Amino acid sequence: MTLKNYFLLSLQITIYFLPISLIAGSLIVNINIIAIILLGYTYLIIYNLKLYLDVKNYLLITFFLFVILSSVINSNIIGFENILKSIFLLKFLLIYLLIDTLIYNNKLSVKIFCNVCLLFVTLISLDLFLQFFYGKNILGYEPWEGRITGIFGSEAIAGGYIQKFLIFSLISIFTFSKIRNFKIDVFEVLLLSTIILASFIASNRMSFIIVLSSVLFIILFYKILRKKLLISLILLLPISIYLFQVDYQINKKLTVFKDRVNKLSIQAKEHINEDNKIVDSAQRTDHGKIYLTVIKSFSENKLIGNGLKSFRFKCSKFKSDKTACSSHPHNYHLEILHDSGIIGFSLLSLFVILFLFQKYKNLRFSNLKYLDKIIISLLVLNFLIEVFPLKSTGSLFSTWTGTILWTSIAFANFGNNKRNEF
């Protein structure tokens, strides 16, 4: 193996390692990101590879720089520490541009990354089963305050991990299905059933709803996985009903969610009957109160925003019975608006529009293979799920969420490469 190949292999391994490092915590994730950036940009310099920069990528660069500018202007609100954090956000930009460039030059395999995702989503799922049925997971962790968290200990993010890497895992299964000529394989059905059921028992309601919605969408529009997913859901239906009836925590979390939905529906109908218009009843929920606070805080500095992580500093100013405070707005769109204003939101929106237009051209006009087009469409679906505006989210600028999101967007650039190979 030549030095060049050895260097590239080391870089590829650090990128493929990302789904693993996300299990180990923020410290390991940051160490991994630093290793990727150092190896990656050294590789580009040594072997004279230029960053892949198009209009959408220049917009993204401008957005990240504007977040820093907004943070500096609002230093009296967020403090010097958060100005430094806004600069450190460039790690997401550097990761995105690096992966995009490597994909463009056919130096990174989407297939291998998807296989790694499938492996660790499966392991996380099995670990959740062990904790749920045995009382302890593989490391001896018991449920945290009655919540099934698996290897994540005191953080109830196992369901989120499964949800965020679900599409990548399905792509891996899809490629196996293509090789096997669309035949139903018992192992693949069991694998799909394991992942979906693990999402059901994990302590993340919203993540399970997104997983279920994604599965139903794929059943409707993707023939290649339709039979396997349908069989998996049929197998899981009686199991899910039984667990709902006998397990207190599952019953509680789903019942509470159903009651909240019913309450909002009744409130909306009452407002329609009384005022002949819909009033925002969502403000009466926990997240609704946070969103209302975000809007009030954003209105004070609409153009450039309030700077990175400013919501935690400003929300107390608007606290009342109808509002609430939190460390972040719990919605990507509101967080971008609040922290970077209309200018930052517009820059990122233009990036998204150009990104989707580029994917449309890949699917509509390119000579890509059928397999590649299915993969691209699934990656775009994963992106749309992540940025769907009507759902609660983590912080776009946190290490865990930000790493997953920007890595996912970067891999969705598959199809832009010089030679369309998977």
C-alpha positions as a Python dict, from the first residue, in 0.01 Angstrom:
ca = {
    (1, 'M'): (0, 0, 0),
    (2, 'T'): (139, 340, -100),
    (3, 'L'): (159, 632, 141),
    (4, 'K'): (-119, 806, -49),
    (5, 'N'): (-353, 508, -18),
    (6, 'Y'): (-265, 461, 350),
    (7, 'F'): (-339, 828, 419),
    (8, 'L'): (-672, 808, 237),
    (9, 'L'): (-767, 487, 418),
    (10, 'S'): (-699, 650, 756),
    (11, 'L'): (-919, 944, 658),
    (12, 'Q'): (-1200, 718, 537),
    (13, 'I'): (-1194, 517, 860),
    (14, 'T'): (-1227, 830, 1074),
    (15, 'I'): (-1533, 934, 871),
    (16, 'Y'): (-1690, 588, 879),
    (17, 'F'): (-1623, 591, 1256),
    (18, 'L'): (-1862, 885, 1312),
    (19, 'P'): (-2174, 672, 1388),
    (20, 'I'): (-1966, 483, 1646),
    (21, 'S'): (-1824, 795, 1812),
    (22, 'L'): (-2175, 936, 1852),
    (23, 'I'): (-2245, 651, 2092),
    (24, 'A'): (-1943, 736, 2307),
    (25, 'G'): (-2035, 1098, 2381),
    (26, 'S'): (-1945, 1453, 2284),
    (27, 'L'): (-1578, 1431, 2381),
    (28, 'I'): (-1512, 1136, 2149),
    (29, 'V'): (-1720, 1297, 1875),
    (30, 'N'): (-1514, 1617, 1894),
    (31, 'I'): (-1187, 1421, 1893),
    (32, 'N'): (-1309, 1231, 1588),
    (33, 'I'): (-1411, 1554, 1413),
    (34, 'I'): (-1069, 1709, 1481),
    (35, 'A'): (-900, 1396, 1341),
    (36, 'I'): (-1119, 1409, 1027),
    (37, 'I'): (-1046, 1777, 969),
    (38, 'L'): (-670, 1741, 1022),
    (39, 'L'): (-639, 1428, 810),
    (40, 'G'): (-882, 1550, 547),
    (41, 'Y'): (-745, 1891, 473),
    (42, 'T'): (-387, 1765, 495),
    (43, 'Y'): (-480, 1503, 236),
    (44, 'L'): (-633, 1768, 9),
    (45, 'I'): (-324, 1990, 36),
    (46, 'I'): (-66, 1714, -11),
    (47, 'Y'): (-239, 1558, -310),
    (48, 'N'): (-353, 1887, -462),
    (49, 'L'): (-728, 1826, -448),
    (50, 'K'): (-939, 2141, -451),
    (51, 'L'): (-1247, 2183, -235),
    (52, 'Y'): (-1567, 2129, -430),
    (53, 'L'): (-1724, 2476, -416),
    (54, 'D'): (-2042, 2566, -600),
    (55, 'V'): (-2299, 2840, -539),
    (56, 'K'): (-2480, 2650, -267),
    (57, 'N'): (-2156, 2582, -79),
    (58, 'Y'): (-2059, 2950, -96),
    (59, 'L'): (-2399, 3031, 55),
    (60, 'L'): (-2332, 2784, 336),
    (61, 'I'): (-1991, 2938, 404),
    (62, 'T'): (-2155, 3282, 419),
    (63, 'F'): (-2417, 3152, 663),
    (64, 'F'): (-2160, 3017, 909),
    (65, 'L'): (-1957, 3339, 888),
    (66, 'F'): (-2273, 3541, 946),
    (67, 'V'): (-2351, 3341, 1262),
    (68, 'I'): (-2008, 3443, 1393),
    (69, 'L'): (-2075, 3808, 1298),
    (70, 'S'): (-2415, 3805, 1468),
    (71, 'S'): (-2258, 3653, 1780),
    (72, 'V'): (-1988, 3920, 1791),
    (73, 'I'): (-2244, 4199, 1753),
    (74, 'N'): (-2452, 4044, 2034),
    (75, 'S'): (-2154, 3977, 2262),
    (76, 'N'): (-2320, 4175, 2540),
    (77, 'I'): (-2600, 3915, 2545),
    (78, 'I'): (-2419, 3585, 2490),
    (79, 'G'): (-2073, 3658, 2629),
    (80, 'F'): (-1724, 3584, 2499),
    (81, 'E'): (-1753, 3207, 2551),
    (82, 'N'): (-2035, 3178, 2300),
    (83, 'I'): (-1848, 3391, 2048),
    (84, 'L'): (-1574, 3126, 2065),
    (85, 'K'): (-1838, 2855, 2025),
    (86, 'S'): (-1971, 3030, 1714),
    (87, 'I'): (-1620, 3009, 1568),
    (88, 'F'): (-1595, 2642, 1663),
    (89, 'L'): (-1916, 2585, 1463),
    (90, 'L'): (-1694, 2603, 1158),
    (91, 'K'): (-1612, 2238, 1232),
    (92, 'F'): (-1952, 2145, 1083),
    (93, 'L'): (-1880, 2352, 773),
    (94, 'L'): (-1536, 2196, 734),
    (95, 'I'): (-1676, 1844, 775),
    (96, 'Y'): (-1951, 1912, 521),
    (97, 'L'): (-1716, 2059, 260),
    (98, 'L'): (-1463, 1780, 309),
    (99, 'I'): (-1714, 1496, 269),
    (100, 'D'): (-1873, 1673, -29),
    (101, 'T'): (-1530, 1706, -194),
    (102, 'L'): (-1435, 1343, -125),
    (103, 'I'): (-1766, 1220, -268),
    (104, 'Y'): (-1722, 1442, -574),
    (105, 'N'): (-1377, 1290, -633),
    (106, 'N'): (-1495, 932, -563),
    (107, 'K'): (-1275, 902, -254),
    (108, 'L'): (-1554, 805, -15),
    (109, 'S'): (-1808, 523, -30),
    (110, 'V'): (-2167, 597, 69),
    (111, 'K'): (-2225, 223, 69),
    (112, 'I'): (-1968, 154, 340),
    (113, 'F'): (-2101, 439, 554),
    (114, 'C'): (-2455, 298, 523),
    (115, 'N'): (-2331, -48, 618),
    (116, 'V'): (-2164, 91, 929),
    (117, 'C'): (-2488, 272, 1019),
    (118, 'L'): (-2688, -50, 978),
    (119, 'L'): (-2444, -242, 1196),
    (120, 'F'): (-2461, 2, 1486),
    (121, 'V'): (-2833, 72, 1460),
    (122, 'T'): (-2881, -305, 1489),
    (123, 'L'): (-2646, -329, 1788),
    (124, 'I'): (-2819, -37, 1961),
    (125, 'S'): (-3156, -203, 1895),
    (126, 'L'): (-3044, -534, 2043),
    (127, 'D'): (-2900, -355, 2345),
    (128, 'L'): (-3236, -184, 2402),
    (129, 'F'): (-3409, -523, 2392),
    (130, 'L'): (-3164, -656, 2650),
    (131, 'Q'): (-3234, -367, 2886),
    (132, 'F'): (-3609, -383, 2828),
    (133, 'F'): (-3658, -758, 2878),
    (134, 'Y'): (-3367, -841, 3111),
    (135, 'G'): (-3350, -518, 3312),
    (136, 'K'): (-2988, -441, 3225),
    (137, 'N'): (-2807, -372, 2901),
    (138, 'I'): (-2474, -516, 2787),
    (139, 'L'): (-2282, -274, 3012),
    (140, 'G'): (-2503, -344, 3311),
    (141, 'Y'): (-2699, -18, 3282),
    (142, 'E'): (-3052, -31, 3419),
    (143, 'P'): (-3335, 182, 3276),
    (144, 'W'): (-3280, 546, 3373),
    (145, 'E'): (-3574, 667, 3580),
    (146, 'G'): (-3788, 401, 3415),
    (147, 'R'): (-3680, 501, 3063),
    (148, 'I'): (-3520, 258, 2820),
    (149, 'T'): (-3195, 428, 2723),
    (150, 'G'): (-2962, 134, 2652),
    (151, 'I'): (-2595, 215, 2612),
    (152, 'F'): (-2663, 590, 2636),
    (153, 'G'): (-2711, 566, 3013),
    (154, 'S'): (-2879, 875, 3155),
    (155, 'E'): (-2953, 1025, 2811),
    (156, 'A'): (-3276, 911, 2648),
    (157, 'I'): (-3145, 946, 2291),
    (158, 'A'): (-3135, 584, 2172),
    (159, 'G'): (-3459, 629, 1980),
    (160, 'G'): (-3319, 944, 1821),
    (161, 'Y'): (-3004, 758, 1717),
    (162, 'I'): (-3211, 487, 1548),
    (163, 'Q'): (-3434, 742, 1376),
    (164, 'K'): (-3150, 957, 1243),
    (165, 'F'): (-2963, 661, 1094),
    (166, 'L'): (-3272, 466, 983),
    (167, 'I'): (-3261, 577, 618),
    (168, 'F'): (-2889, 500, 591),
    (169, 'S'): (-2963, 154, 734),
    (170, 'L'): (-3246, 101, 486),
    (171, 'I'): (-3012, 197, 200),
    (172, 'S'): (-2775, -75, 317),
    (173, 'I'): (-3060, -329, 323),
    (174, 'F'): (-3180, -196, -14),
    (175, 'T'): (-2843, -264, -179),
    (176, 'F'): (-2852, -620, -46),
    (177, 'S'): (-3206, -655, -182),
    (178, 'K'): (-3094, -537, -524),
    (179, 'I'): (-2820, -798, -528),
    (180, 'R'): (-3071, -1064, -425),
    (181, 'N'): (-3313, -969, -706),
    (182, 'F'): (-3593, -836, -480),
    (183, 'K'): (-3647, -1168, -303),
    (184, 'I'): (-3795, -1173, 44),
    (185, 'D'): (-3523, -1267, 288),
    (186, 'V'): (-3614, -1378, 640),
    (187, 'F'): (-3298, -1225, 787),
    (188, 'E'): (-3374, -884, 635),
    (189, 'V'): (-3734, -894, 761),
    (190, 'L'): (-3611, -979, 1112),
    (191, 'L'): (-3356, -701, 1089),
    (192, 'L'): (-3619, -445, 993),
    (193, 'S'): (-3854, -573, 1263),
    (194, 'T'): (-3579, -546, 1522),
    (195, 'I'): (-3501, -184, 1435),
    (196, 'I'): (-3866, -70, 1428),
    (197, 'L'): (-3954, -248, 1753),
    (198, 'A'): (-3646, -105, 1925),
    (199, 'S'): (-3763, 242, 1827),
    (200, 'F'): (-4103, 158, 1978),
    (201, 'I'): (-3967, 53, 2318),
    (202, 'A'): (-3708, 334, 2339),
    (203, 'S'): (-3805, 638, 2543),
    (204, 'N'): (-3852, 877, 2250),
    (205, 'R'): (-4209, 933, 2135),
    (206, 'M'): (-4131, 1175, 1854),
    (207, 'S'): (-3849, 957, 1719),
    (208, 'F'): (-4081, 656, 1698),
    (209, 'I'): (-4350, 860, 1523),
    (210, 'I'): (-4091, 976, 1266),
    (211, 'V'): (-3965, 618, 1220),
    (212, 'L'): (-4319, 489, 1168),
    (213, 'S'): (-4407, 773, 930),
    (214, 'S'): (-4087, 712, 732),
    (215, 'V'): (-4160, 342, 705),
    (216, 'L'): (-4516, 405, 585),
    (217, 'F'): (-4392, 659, 329),
    (218, 'I'): (-4134, 415, 194),
    (219, 'I'): (-4397, 140, 174),
    (220, 'L'): (-4612, 368, -40),
    (221, 'F'): (-4343, 493, -278),
    (222, 'Y'): (-4055, 242, -279),
    (223, 'K'): (-4139, -94, -427),
    (224, 'I'): (-3797, -242, -352),
    (225, 'L'): (-3856, -245, 28),
    (226, 'R'): (-4236, -260, 31),
    (227, 'K'): (-4286, -631, 95),
    (228, 'K'): (-4019, -655, 362),
    (229, 'L'): (-4149, -353, 551),
    (230, 'L'): (-4512, -465, 524),
    (231, 'I'): (-4426, -809, 659),
    (232, 'S'): (-4227, -647, 939),
    (233, 'L'): (-4518, -424, 1040),
    (234, 'I'): (-4761, -717, 1031),
    (235, 'L'): (-4528, -916, 1257),
    (236, 'L'): (-4484, -623, 1495),
    (237, 'L'): (-4849, -524, 1528),
    (238, 'P'): (-4954, -794, 1780),
    (239, 'I'): (-4624, -758, 1968),
    (240, 'S'): (-4668, -382, 1996),
    (241, 'I'): (-5029, -416, 2114),
    (242, 'Y'): (-4923, -669, 2378),
    (243, 'L'): (-4636, -450, 2504),
    (244, 'F'): (-4867, -148, 2514),
    (245, 'Q'): (-5107, -342, 2736),
    (246, 'V'): (-4856, -497, 2976),
    (247, 'D'): (-4574, -240, 3002),
    (248, 'Y'): (-4647, 67, 3214),
    (249, 'Q'): (-4384, 299, 3061),
    (250, 'I'): (-4484, 228, 2700),
    (251, 'N'): (-4851, 264, 2788),
    (252, 'K'): (-4784, 589, 2971),
    (253, 'K'): (-4574, 762, 2704),
    (254, 'L'): (-4814, 675, 2420),
    (255, 'T'): (-5125, 756, 2624),
    (256, 'V'): (-4983, 1094, 2727),
    (257, 'F'): (-4903, 1172, 2365),
    (258, 'K'): (-5252, 1072, 2251),
    (259, 'D'): (-5410, 1284, 2526),
    (260, 'R'): (-5204, 1586, 2423),
    (261, 'V'): (-5307, 1550, 2060),
    (262, 'N'): (-5674, 1514, 2159),
    (263, 'K'): (-5650, 1815, 2389),
    (264, 'L'): (-5504, 2035, 2117),
    (265, 'S'): (-5771, 1916, 1874),
    (266, 'I'): (-6051, 1999, 2119),
    (267, 'Q'): (-5899, 2339, 2200),
    (268, 'A'): (-5868, 2426, 1831),
    (269, 'K'): (-6234, 2333, 1771),
    (270, 'E'): (-6342, 2543, 2069),
    (271, 'H'): (-6159, 2845, 1934),
    (272, 'I'): (-6314, 2796, 1591),
    (273, 'N'): (-6663, 2777, 1741),
    (274, 'E'): (-6613, 3079, 1966),
    (275, 'D'): (-6418, 3316, 1742),
    (276, 'N'): (-6468, 3169, 1395),
    (277, 'K'): (-6090, 3148, 1365),
    (278, 'I'): (-5807, 2921, 1476),
    (279, 'V'): (-5605, 3048, 1771),
    (280, 'D'): (-5263, 2898, 1838),
    (281, 'S'): (-5356, 2641, 2100),
    (282, 'A'): (-5008, 2494, 2078),
    (283, 'Q'): (-4887, 2768, 2310),
    (284, 'R'): (-5049, 2573, 2596),
    (285, 'T'): (-4810, 2280, 2550),
    (286, 'D'): (-4452, 2285, 2682),
    (287, 'H'): (-4299, 2319, 2336),
    (288, 'G'): (-4569, 2563, 2229),
    (289, 'K'): (-4477, 2791, 2520),
    (290, 'I'): (-4111, 2776, 2418),
    (291, 'Y'): (-4197, 2858, 2057),
    (292, 'L'): (-4401, 3158, 2168),
    (293, 'T'): (-4105, 3282, 2372),
    (294, 'V'): (-3874, 3236, 2071),
    (295, 'I'): (-4102, 3447, 1851),
    (296, 'K'): (-4118, 3727, 2109),
    (297, 'S'): (-3742, 3725, 2157),
    (298, 'F'): (-3675, 3710, 1781),
    (299, 'S'): (-3898, 4014, 1722),
    (300, 'E'): (-3648, 4231, 1913),
    (301, 'N'): (-3370, 4168, 1663),
    (302, 'K'): (-3525, 4037, 1343),
    (303, 'L'): (-3259, 4124, 1089),
    (304, 'I'): (-2935, 3977, 1229),
    (305, 'G'): (-3065, 3771, 1520),
    (306, 'N'): (-2941, 3753, 1876),
    (307, 'G'): (-2625, 3545, 1835),
    (308, 'L'): (-2539, 3182, 1899),
    (309, 'K'): (-2718, 3011, 2190),
    (310, 'S'): (-2878, 3343, 2286),
    (311, 'F'): (-3221, 3200, 2364),
    (312, 'R'): (-3112, 3067, 2703),
    (313, 'F'): (-3004, 3419, 2799),
    (314, 'K'): (-3307, 3608, 2667),
    (315, 'C'): (-3602, 3377, 2736),
    (316, 'S'): (-3639, 3476, 3103),
    (317, 'K'): (-3721, 3829, 2989),
    (318, 'F'): (-4046, 3703, 2834),
    (319, 'K'): (-4139, 3445, 3096),
    (320, 'S'): (-4510, 3428, 3182),
    (321, 'D'): (-4790, 3175, 3212),
    (322, 'K'): (-4801, 3146, 2833),
    (323, 'T'): (-4425, 3124, 2774),
    (324, 'A'): (-4137, 2905, 2889),
    (325, 'C'): (-3757, 2898, 2895),
    (326, 'S'): (-3519, 2635, 2766),
    (327, 'S'): (-3156, 2593, 2663),
    (328, 'H'): (-3257, 2610, 2295),
    (329, 'P'): (-3575, 2667, 2087),
    (330, 'H'): (-3639, 2293, 2014),
    (331, 'N'): (-3692, 2367, 1644),
    (332, 'Y'): (-3422, 2415, 1381),
    (333, 'H'): (-3608, 2686, 1191),
    (334, 'L'): (-3688, 2893, 1499),
    (335, 'E'): (-3336, 2847, 1631),
    (336, 'I'): (-3183, 2980, 1306),
    (337, 'L'): (-3427, 3272, 1299),
    (338, 'H'): (-3362, 3359, 1662),
    (339, 'D'): (-2982, 3328, 1651),
    (340, 'S'): (-2903, 3460, 1301),
    (341, 'G'): (-3215, 3656, 1207),
    (342, 'I'): (-3379, 3694, 870),
    (343, 'I'): (-3043, 3729, 695),
    (344, 'G'): (-2905, 3403, 832),
    (345, 'F'): (-3233, 3221, 775),
    (346, 'S'): (-3245, 3345, 413),
    (347, 'L'): (-2887, 3232, 345),
    (348, 'L'): (-2956, 2883, 476),
    (349, 'S'): (-3292, 2865, 298),
    (350, 'L'): (-3124, 2946, -33),
    (351, 'F'): (-2869, 2674, 37),
    (352, 'V'): (-3152, 2424, 93),
    (353, 'I'): (-3335, 2534, -224),
    (354, 'L'): (-3022, 2496, -438),
    (355, 'F'): (-2940, 2165, -272),
    (356, 'L'): (-3287, 2026, -352),
    (357, 'F'): (-3273, 2164, -708),
    (358, 'Q'): (-2940, 1989, -759),
    (359, 'K'): (-3090, 1661, -635),
    (360, 'Y'): (-3386, 1710, -867),
    (361, 'K'): (-3147, 1740, -1162),
    (362, 'N'): (-2963, 1426, -1045),
    (363, 'L'): (-3288, 1232, -1043),
    (364, 'R'): (-3457, 1385, -1347),
    (365, 'F'): (-3190, 1458, -1604),
    (366, 'S'): (-2874, 1263, -1523),
    (367, 'N'): (-2776, 924, -1664),
    (368, 'L'): (-2734, 772, -1319),
    (369, 'K'): (-2822, 408, -1269),
    (370, 'Y'): (-3157, 309, -1121),
    (371, 'L'): (-2985, 192, -802),
    (372, 'D'): (-2809, 527, -762),
    (373, 'K'): (-3129, 726, -814),
    (374, 'I'): (-3311, 527, -547),
    (375, 'I'): (-3026, 591, -306),
    (376, 'I'): (-3025, 964, -383),
    (377, 'S'): (-3401, 987, -332),
    (378, 'L'): (-3372, 808, 5),
    (379, 'L'): (-3092, 1043, 113),
    (380, 'V'): (-3307, 1341, 12),
    (381, 'L'): (-3597, 1192, 207),
    (382, 'N'): (-3371, 1164, 511),
    (383, 'F'): (-3275, 1531, 468),
    (384, 'L'): (-3640, 1641, 438),
    (385, 'I'): (-3732, 1445, 751),
    (386, 'E'): (-3455, 1621, 945),
    (387, 'V'): (-3554, 1972, 835),
    (388, 'F'): (-3932, 1921, 851),
    (389, 'P'): (-4048, 2242, 1023),
    (390, 'L'): (-4344, 2103, 1222),
    (391, 'K'): (-4151, 1888, 1467),
    (392, 'S'): (-3949, 1939, 1781),
    (393, 'T'): (-3574, 1895, 1745),
    (394, 'G'): (-3248, 1913, 1932),
    (395, 'S'): (-3019, 2210, 1887),
    (396, 'L'): (-2880, 2252, 1537),
    (397, 'F'): (-2559, 2381, 1692),
    (398, 'S'): (-2499, 2105, 1949),
    (399, 'T'): (-2218, 1856, 1890),
    (400, 'W'): (-2437, 1545, 1874),
    (401, 'T'): (-2723, 1678, 1662),
    (402, 'G'): (-2508, 1904, 1446),
    (403, 'T'): (-2263, 1625, 1360),
    (404, 'I'): (-2541, 1391, 1250),
    (405, 'L'): (-2725, 1658, 1053),
    (406, 'W'): (-2431, 1803, 859),
    (407, 'T'): (-2281, 1460, 793),
    (408, 'S'): (-2617, 1341, 660),
    (409, 'I'): (-2649, 1645, 433),
    (410, 'A'): (-2294, 1596, 308),
    (411, 'F'): (-2354, 1231, 216),
    (412, 'A'): (-2673, 1336, 36),
    (413, 'N'): (-2440, 1499, -220),
    (414, 'F'): (-2390, 1151, -361),
    (415, 'G'): (-2463, 1175, -732),
    (416, 'N'): (-2260, 1491, -785),
    (417, 'N'): (-1937, 1297, -835),
    (418, 'K'): (-1719, 1302, -1147),
    (419, 'R'): (-1794, 938, -1224),
    (420, 'N'): (-2131, 822, -1099),
    (421, 'E'): (-2020, 515, -909),
    (422, 'F'): (-2159, 371, -590),
}
